[in-house]
Amino acid sequence: MVFKETLEGKTLANHVFKTVRATNDAHCESQCFLDDRCISYSFGTSASGEKYMCELSDSDHFMHPGDLVERPGAIYRSAQNTCNCPKDSTCRYNFADNTHRCECKLGFTGEQCQTNIDDCASNPCQNGGSCHDQVNSYRCTCATGFTGAECQTDIDECASNPCQNGGSCQDRVNSYSCTCPAGFTGADCQTDIDECASNPCQNGGSCQDRVNSFNCTCATGFSGADCQTEWLKVGTAVCIGSNNDQFGRFTIPVACHVLNFKLVYVSGGGISWVPGNTKAYWGTTYRRDNKDLNLHITDDSNTRISPPPDFPLTYPHYGYLTYQLPGVTNMDPELTFPELSPPLAVTAGKEFRIWVDQDLKNIRDDNNDGQTCADVWITKGNV
C-alpha cells in the first residue's frame, strides 16, 4: 500500500481511532503501516492546536468525502483509491501484500458484499409459519392460531371466555371446545336443553323447563314428579275434632290396595292442644314449631295405619304421637301421609278413621280445641 495522495491543510473527521505523537511525517506514516486498521492519516497540528500529532483513521475521503475538513497546519494522506467495496461497507487494507478486503455491513457477505445473508436458512418460524428474508433480519407470517415474532405462541382462544353458562373451555389450535354443564348444549353451551321436549308429565300435566330438570304441574287428581300417580277422592269432606272421640270417619267404596292417603283442607279453624296455642289444620303449633303434625289414620278398631306404629315421633317421652314429615308444615293446604309399605288391602266399604293423637290416646285432651274439615284422597292399585 502506497500513500500517493497528499492534501495540505486537510484532515478526515469522525474516523480517527488512534492519536500518537510523531517526530515527522515519515514517522506518522510508519505508525499507519504498523496498524492494520489504518487506511489514512493526518500529521501536524491537532484540533486542540498541539504540534507533531499523528491521527490514524480507519476510513478515507473516498468512502466518506463529506468528512474531509479544513485544518491549518496539517497534511492528510491516503492511498490511491483501489478499493471497489460498496459504499455502505468498510474497506480494510493489508499493507503486507498491498491488497484490501471488504468489511460488509450486517446482513451481507461475499468478497464484494454482494450476497444478502439468508436469515431464513435456520427455519426460525415455528408451528408452520412462513419466513420472509430481510436485510440482517427476517419476518414470520404465522399460521392461523399462532402469534409471536417466531410464531412460538399458541393463541389462547379461551381467553375471551366463550363458553357460557358455566361451561369449561379447552384451548385448541385456532379453535376451542366447550365442556357444558348438565342441562346445556351447543358449541358455546348457549342452549338450555329442553327437558320438557320428551313430554315427561303424564295424565295431562303441564311441564315447566328448568336447568337440567323439569317441573310438572299436575291435573286435578294426579300427583308425583311426573304426575304418574292418580288420586281417588273417597266420599265427602270429613271433619276432625280434637277431644271426646271427635274422630272423622270415611269409607273406601271399592276393593283395592291402598298405596297412600292424602287430606285436602276444606274448612275449619284448625286444631289446638292448649287454649292460646296457635291452631293449625293438621295439628297444634306446639312451642311455636309449625312442623308438628298430630293427625293419624286408623282402621275401625283404632289401630294406627298411617303413619305406621313404628314411624319416628317428635315427643315420645310425653306419650304423644306427634310427628314431622320432610318439607311439610301443619298449615299446608294438603297433607300427604307416608306411603304404605306394603300396600294395604281393603274390601269395598271398609271404614277408616282420622284422629287427633291426644284424642286417640285420651291424653290431656280435655282442653283441646278446634276442628279441621278435609277431603280424603287415596292412591290405589288393583286387588
C-alpha positions in Angstrom: 0.0 0.0 0.0 1.4 3.4 -1.1 0.2 6.7 0.1 0.1 8.6 -3.1 -2.3 11.5 -2.3 -1.3 14.4 -0.1 -3.8 17.1 0.8 -2.4 20.2 2.6 -4.5 21.9 5.3 -6.9 18.9 5.4 -7.9 16.1 7.8 -10.5 13.4 8.0 -13.0 13.9 10.8 -15.1 11.2 12.6 -12.9 8.2 11.7 -9.8 8.7 14.0 -9.2 5.6 16.0 -5.8 6.4 17.4 -3.7 9.6 18.1 0.1 9.4 18.8 3.0 11.9 18.8 5.3 11.7 15.8 8.6 13.4 15.0 7.8 13.8 11.3 5.5 12.8 8.5 7.5 9.6 7.8 7.2 8.6 11.4 3.4 9.0 11.3 3.3 7.1 8.0 5.1 4.1 9.7 2.6 4.2 12.5 -0.2 3.7 10.0 1.7 0.8 8.3 2.0 -1.0 11.6 -1.7 -0.9 12.4 -3.9 -3.0 10.0 -6.9 -0.8 10.9 -5.3 2.3 9.4 -6.4 3.4 6.0 -5.4 7.1 6.0 -3.7 9.5 8.4 -3.2 13.2 9.3 0.1 14.7 10.6 0.7 18.1 12.0 -1.4 20.4 14.2 -4.3 18.7 16.1 -7.7 20.1 16.6 -6.5 21.3 20.0 -3.5 23.1 18.5 -0.8 20.6 19.5 2.1 20.2 17.2 3.5 16.9 15.8 0.4 14.9 16.3 -0.4 11.8 14.2 -4.1 10.8 13.8 -4.8 7.3 12.3 -8.2 6.8 10.6 -10.0 3.6 9.7 -11.5 5.1 6.6 -10.6 7.6 3.8 -12.1 10.5 2.0 -13.0 8.3 -1.0 -15.5 6.4 1.2 -16.5 9.5 3.2 -15.9 12.6 1.2 -18.2 14.7 3.4 -15.9 14.1 6.4 -12.8 15.7 4.8 -12.5 19.1 6.6 -10.1 22.1 6.8 -7.3 22.1 9.4 -4.5 24.6 9.0 -1.0 23.2 9.8 -2.0 19.6 9.0 -1.5 17.3 6.0 -3.8 14.5 5.1 -2.5 11.4 3.2 -4.4 8.4 1.8 -3.7 5.6 -0.5 -4.7 5.7 -4.1 -8.4 4.6 -4.3 -8.1 1.0 -5.4 -11.0 -0.2 -3.1 -14.1 -1.3 -5.0 -16.2 -2.2 -2.0 -19.8 -0.9 -1.9 -20.1 2.5 -0.3 -22.0 1.1 2.7 -19.2 -1.3 3.5 -15.7 -0.7 5.0 -12.5 -1.3 3.1 -9.7 -2.9 5.1 -6.2 -2.6 3.6 -3.4 -5.3 4.0 -0.1 -3.4 4.0 1.9 -6.6 3.7 0.7 -7.6 0.2 -0.9 -4.3 -0.8 -4.4 -5.8 -1.0 -7.7 -4.9 0.6 -10.9 -6.7 1.8 -14.4 -5.5 2.2 -15.9 -5.5 5.7 -19.6 -5.9 4.9 -22.5 -4.3 6.7 -24.6 -6.6 8.8 -26.7 -8.9 6.7 -24.4 -9.2 3.7 -21.4 -11.4 2.8 -19.1 -12.2 -0.2 -15.9 -10.6 -1.5 -17.8 -7.6 -2.7 -20.6 -7.9 -0.1 -22.8 -8.9 -3.0 -24.8 -11.6 -1.1 -27.7 -10.9 1.2 -27.4 -13.5 4.0 -30.5 -15.7 4.1 -31.7 -15.2 7.7 -34.5 -17.8 7.0 -32.0 -20.6 6.4 -32.2 -21.7 10.1 -36.0 -22.0 9.7 -36.7 -19.7 12.7 -40.5 -19.6 12.1 -42.2 -22.2 14.3 -45.6 -24.0 14.0 -45.8 -23.9 10.3 -45.1 -20.2 9.9 -43.6 -18.9 6.6 -40.3 -16.9 6.7 -39.5 -13.8 4.7 -35.9 -12.8 4.5 -35.0 -9.2 5.2 -31.6 -7.4 5.4 -30.0 -8.8 8.6 -33.4 -10.0 9.8 -36.4 -12.0 8.9 -40.2 -11.7 9.2 -42.6 -14.6 10.1 -46.1 -14.9 8.8 -47.8 -17.1 11.3 -50.2 -20.0 10.6 -53.7 -19.3 11.9 -53.9 -19.8 15.6 -50.3 -18.7 16.4 -48.6 -15.4 17.1 -45.2 -14.0 18.2 -42.0 -12.9 16.4 -41.3 -16.6 15.6 -44.9 -17.9 15.8 -44.0 -19.5 19.0 -47.2 -18.7 20.9 -50.4 -20.7 20.5 -53.2 -18.1 20.7 -55.5 -18.9 23.7 -58.9 -18.9 22.1 -60.3 -19.5 25.6 -59.1 -16.1 26.8 -62.4 -14.4 25.8 -64.4 -16.9 27.9 -66.5 -18.1 25.0 -68.1 -21.0 27.0 -71.4 -19.8 28.5 -73.5 -20.9 31.5 -70.5 -22.3 33.5 -69.0 -24.4 30.7 -65.3 -25.2 30.8 -63.1 -24.2 27.9 -60.3 -26.3 26.3 -57.9 -24.4 24.0 -57.1 -26.0 20.6 -55.0 -24.8 17.7 -57.1 -22.0 16.1 -60.2 -23.2 18.0 -61.6 -24.2 21.3 -64.1 -26.7 22.7 -66.6 -26.3 25.5 -67.5 -29.0 28.0 -71.0 -28.0 29.0 -72.5 -28.4 32.5 -75.5 -30.7 32.8 -78.6 -29.1 31.2 -76.8 -27.1 28.5 -75.6 -27.8 25.0 -74.3 -26.1 21.9 -70.8 -25.1 20.7 -70.7 -22.4 23.4 -73.1 -24.1 25.9 -75.5 -21.4 24.9 -78.6 -23.6 24.7 -80.6 -24.7 27.7 -81.7 -28.3 27.0 -85.5 -28.5 27.0 -86.2 -31.3 29.4 -89.9 -30.9 28.6 -89.3 -32.0 25.0 -89.9 -35.6 25.8 -93.3 -34.8 27.4 -92.4 -36.3 30.8 -95.6 -35.0 32.5 -98.3 -37.7 32.4 -102.0 -37.6 32.6 -102.5 -34.1 31.3 -99.8 -32.4 33.5 -98.1 -29.3 32.2 -94.3 -29.1 32.0 -92.0 -26.2 33.0 -88.4 -26.5 31.9 -85.7 -26.0 34.4 -81.9 -26.1 34.2 -81.1 -29.8 33.9 -84.6 -30.7 35.2 -88.3 -30.0 34.8 -91.3 -29.4 37.0 -94.8 -30.9 36.4 -98.0 -29.1 37.4 -100.4 -32.0 37.6 -104.0 -32.0 36.6 -106.6 -32.4 39.4 -106.5 -35.9 40.8 -102.9 -36.7 39.9 -99.5 -36.2 41.7 -95.9 -37.3 41.6 -92.8 -36.0 39.9 -94.3 -37.0 36.5 -98.0 -36.8 37.5 -97.9 -40.5 37.3 -99.9 -41.1 40.4 -103.7 -41.0 40.2 -105.7 -40.0 43.3 -109.2 -41.1 44.0 -111.4 -38.9 46.2 -113.5 -41.0 48.6 -116.8 -39.6 49.8 -117.4 -36.1 51.0 -115.4 -33.9 53.4 -114.6 -35.4 56.8 -114.4 -33.2 59.9 -111.9 -34.0 62.7 -112.3 -32.6 66.2 -109.7 -32.6 68.9 -111.3 -34.2 72.0 -114.1 -36.5 73.2 -113.6 -39.0 70.4 -114.4 -36.5 67.7 -112.6 -38.6 65.0 -113.6 -38.2 61.4 -114.9 -41.2 59.5 -114.7 -42.2 55.9 -115.1 -45.4 53.8 -113.4 -46.7 50.7 -116.1 -47.7 48.2 -114.0 -50.2 46.2 -111.9 -53.2 46.9 -108.3 -52.3 46.2 -104.7 -52.0 47.5 -104.3 -48.5 49.1 -100.9 -47.1 48.4 -101.3 -43.7 50.2 -103.7 -41.3 51.9 -104.0 -37.5 51.4 -106.1 -34.8 53.1 -107.0 -31.7 51.3 -108.2 -28.8 53.5 -111.8 -27.7 53.0 -112.8 -25.7 56.1 -112.4 -25.2 59.9 -110.2 -23.1 62.0 -107.7 -25.8 62.9 -106.8 -27.7 66.0 -105.1 -26.7 69.3 -103.9 -28.8 72.2 -104.0 -25.9 74.7 -106.1 -22.8 74.8 -104.0 -19.9 73.5 -101.8 -22.1 71.3 -101.9 -21.3 67.6 -104.3 -23.5 65.7 -103.3 -25.3 62.6 -105.0 -27.6 60.0 -103.1 -30.7 60.8 -102.1 -30.2 64.4 -101.2 -27.7 67.1 -98.3 -25.3 66.7 -96.6 -26.6 69.9 -93.7 -24.4 71.2 -94.0 -22.3 68.0 -93.0 -25.2 65.8 -95.3 -25.3 62.7 -93.7 -28.6 61.6 -95.5 -30.7 64.2 -98.3 -33.0 62.8 -101.0 -34.7 65.0 -103.4 -36.4 62.7 -103.4 -40.2 62.4 -105.5 -42.6 60.2 -106.7 -45.8 61.9 -109.0 -48.7 61.0 -112.4 -49.0 62.6 -110.8 -50.7 65.6 -108.5 -47.7 66.1 -105.3 -49.5 65.0 -102.9 -47.0 63.6 -102.3 -47.4 59.9 -100.8 -44.1 58.7 -98.3 -43.1 59.8 -97.5 -46.7 60.8 -96.9 -47.5 64.5 -93.1 -47.6 64.1 -92.9 -44.2 62.5 -90.5 -41.8 64.4 -92.2 -39.5 66.9 -91.2 -36.0 68.0 -92.1 -36.2 71.7 -92.4 -39.9 72.5 -91.3 -39.3 76.2 -94.6 -37.4 76.8 -96.6 -40.2 75.3 -97.8 -38.0 72.4 -98.0 -39.3 68.8 -96.7 -36.0 67.3 -94.5 -36.5 64.1 -92.9 -34.5 61.3 -92.6 -35.0 57.6 -89.8 -33.5 55.4 -90.8 -30.1 53.9 -94.3 -30.2 55.4 -95.9 -27.7 57.8 -99.2 -28.1 59.7 -100.7 -25.2 57.7 -100.1 -26.6 54.2 -103.3 -26.9 52.2 -102.6 -30.6 51.7 -101.2 -33.3 53.9 -99.9 -36.4 52.1 -99.2 -39.2 54.6 -96.1 -41.6 54.2 -96.5 -44.2 51.5 -97.7 -47.5 52.8 -95.3 -50.4 52.5 -96.6 -52.9 51.8 -99.8 -51.6 50.2 -102.9 -52.0 52.4 -105.5 -54.5 51.0 -109.1 -53.3 51.7 -112.6 -54.5 50.9 -115.3 -52.4 49.4 -117.0 -50.2 52.1 -114.1 -50.6 54.5 -114.3 -47.9 57.3 -111.3 -45.8 58.4 -111.0 -43.0 61.0 -108.9 -39.8 61.3 -107.8 -38.9 64.9 -106.0 -36.1 66.7 -103.3 -38.0 68.6 -104.3 -36.9 72.2 -107.9 -37.7 71.5 -106.9 -41.1 70.2 -104.9 -41.9 73.3 -107.1 -40.0 75.7 -104.1 -38.0 77.0 -104.8 -34.4 78.2 -107.4 -33.9 75.5 -109.9 -32.2 77.9 -108.7 -28.7 77.0 -108.1 -29.3 73.3 -110.0 -27.1 70.9 -110.9 -26.6 67.2 -111.8 -28.6 64.1 -110.5 -29.3 60.6 -112.6 -30.5 57.7 -110.9 -32.1 54.7 -111.5 -34.2 51.6 -109.9 -37.7 51.7 -108.0 -39.0 48.7 -106.2 -42.3 48.1 -103.9 -43.8 45.6 -104.7 -47.4 44.8 -103.7 -50.5 43.0 -105.9 -53.3 41.9 -106.6 -56.2 44.3 
